[in-house]
Amino acid sequence: MRRTALALSLAVLPAFAGEPLAYQDGPTKLAGYLARPAETKGKGPGVVVVHQWMGLSDHERRVSEDLAKLGYVALAADIYGEGIRPKSGGEAGKLAGTYKGDRALYRRRVAAAIAALKAQKDVDGSRVAVIGYCFGGTGALEAARAGLPVKAVVSLHGGLDVPAGYVPGPITAKVLVCHGADDPFEPAAEVAAFQDEMRKAKADYVFIAYAGAVHAFTQKEAGNDNSKGAAYNEMAHRRSWRHLQDFFKENL
């Protein structure tokens, strides 16, 4: 009986269990989560996963493990710092606002995660991407705007805005934006401004809007009530994951 119980318990363990990864941005300690493929042959591509406004959570850990199943070394980044996790939406809004209001700081935290990922012996530093969810989608786009050393970025229901006075510069990383067509937090004017920014930056970008989807459409934790402005959408989630895979096959 004991052996049977042990076998059953092992059977439900995740196939790709990651591990904590400590790294730093200057004196600031950061606590990420690293997932690797079960088997590697030499160096492979890597992906930084930037969290939503509540900080590094099980959602980003699951995404990292799913990416590892596809053959990527994935680092779920910690933007806020070791032990700093909002306890409410109000706290999260203030904390995320700090970084959205100080893009230089945000870019440094994303750059620190990229450096930590590239330092892994099984990562090909010339094939690295950044993806992000909600607040993290902004971080992924900032990696492209800042010219950080990545080949591709993906924003999933991310913030598209830029600070006042921002002047678009050249963007060399490939860009994929997976957007909820009914997202009330990203009005049509902001979408149009983003697309105009990409044109001025001469970026190679793809913008996909999913019908019926609002903010946070990849996150089951968001519930399924679209009237709240943030809700899970199974179809949009599945389609965006497939689009992300195709985008990475082409660019990594």
Secondary structure, DSSP 4 states (H G I P E B T S, - for coil): -HHHHHHHHHHTS-SS--EEEEEEETTEEEEEEEE--SS--S-EEEEEEE--TT-S-HHHHHHHHHHHHTT-EEEE--SS-TT---SSHHHHHHHHHHHHH-HHHHHHHHHHHHHHHHTSTTEEEEEEEEEEETHHHHHHHHHHHTT-S-SEEEEES------TT-------SEEEEEEETT-TTS-HHHHHHHHHHHHHTT--EEEEEETT--BTTT-GGG-S-GGGSB---HHHHHHHHHHHHHHHHHH-
